[in-house]
Amino acid sequence: LWRMGIYELGEYTEVHPTFLYESIATFILFIILMKISKKRKFTGQLTYVYFIIYGFERMIVEGLRTDSLMIGPIRISQALSLVILIMGITLYIKNRRMLNNN
């Protein structure tokens, strides 16, 4: 759908405008966090939701990039995003359970 052209080593290539995707996703994340902030139920909830959504979004966007740092077949930024996503989900569930137990 969206693409932009770049010249790299004298060759024209069309790529995804990942910076645009990132900007749009970050703006949507801001709106979501603003809505949640009015109804948050426990300390840290906004941070954990941020980790979850941002980690997921970064995994998707980094998969579209053409200039990723790789270790074998794994993109480092996607691996880090997955860690952030899992950490956010784990902490969210842990704190939600603690809230329900009190």
C-alpha positions in Angstrom: 0.0 0.0 0.0 2.5 2.7 1.2 6.0 2.7 -0.1 8.9 5.0 -0.7 11.9 4.7 -3.0 15.5 5.0 -1.9 18.7 4.8 -3.8 21.2 2.4 -2.3 24.6 1.8 -4.0 23.2 3.3 -7.2 20.1 1.0 -7.2 16.5 2.2 -6.8 14.6 0.1 -4.2 11.1 0.6 -2.8 10.7 0.0 0.9 8.0 0.4 3.6 8.0 3.8 5.3 8.6 2.2 8.7 9.1 5.6 10.3 5.5 6.5 9.3 4.1 3.3 10.6 6.0 3.9 13.9 4.6 7.4 14.2 1.0 6.3 13.5 1.3 3.4 16.0 2.8 5.7 18.7 0.0 8.2 18.3 -2.6 5.5 18.6 -0.7 4.1 21.7 -0.8 7.6 23.2 -4.6 7.8 22.8 -5.1 4.3 24.3 -2.9 5.2 27.3 -4.8 8.4 27.8 -8.1 6.5 27.9 -6.8 3.8 30.2 -5.2 6.4 32.6 -8.7 7.6 33.6 -9.7 4.0 34.7 -6.5 2.4 35.8 -6.9 -0.2 38.5 -3.3 -0.7 39.8 0.0 1.0 40.0 2.1 0.3 36.9 -0.8 -0.6 34.7 0.0 2.1 32.1 3.6 1.0 32.0 2.7 -2.6 31.4 0.1 -1.7 28.7 2.8 0.4 27.0 5.3 -2.5 27.1 2.7 -4.8 25.6 1.5 -2.6 22.8 4.8 -1.1 22.0 6.6 -4.4 22.0 4.0 -5.9 19.7 4.1 -2.9 17.4 7.9 -2.9 17.2 8.0 -6.6 16.4 5.7 -5.9 13.4 7.5 -2.8 12.2 11.0 -4.2 12.6 9.9 -7.2 10.4 9.3 -4.7 7.6 12.7 -3.0 7.8 15.5 -3.8 5.3 18.4 -2.6 7.4 18.1 -4.7 10.5 20.9 -6.0 12.7 20.8 -9.8 12.5 22.3 -12.6 14.4 21.7 -15.5 12.1 18.1 -15.5 11.0 17.0 -13.5 14.1 16.6 -9.7 14.0 18.0 -8.3 17.2 15.3 -5.6 17.5 12.5 -8.1 17.1 14.0 -10.3 19.8 14.3 -7.4 22.1 10.7 -6.4 21.3 9.5 -9.9 22.1 11.3 -9.7 25.5 9.6 -6.4 26.2 6.2 -7.8 25.2 6.6 -10.9 27.3 7.8 -8.8 30.3 4.8 -6.5 30.0 2.3 -9.4 29.8 3.9 -11.1 32.7 4.0 -8.1 35.0 0.5 -7.1 34.0 -0.9 -10.5 34.9 1.1 -10.7 38.1 -0.1 -7.3 39.3 -3.7 -7.9 38.2 -3.7 -11.2 40.2 -2.3 -9.4 43.3 -5.1 -6.8 42.9 -7.7 -9.6 42.8 -6.3 -11.4 45.8 -6.6 -8.3 48.0 
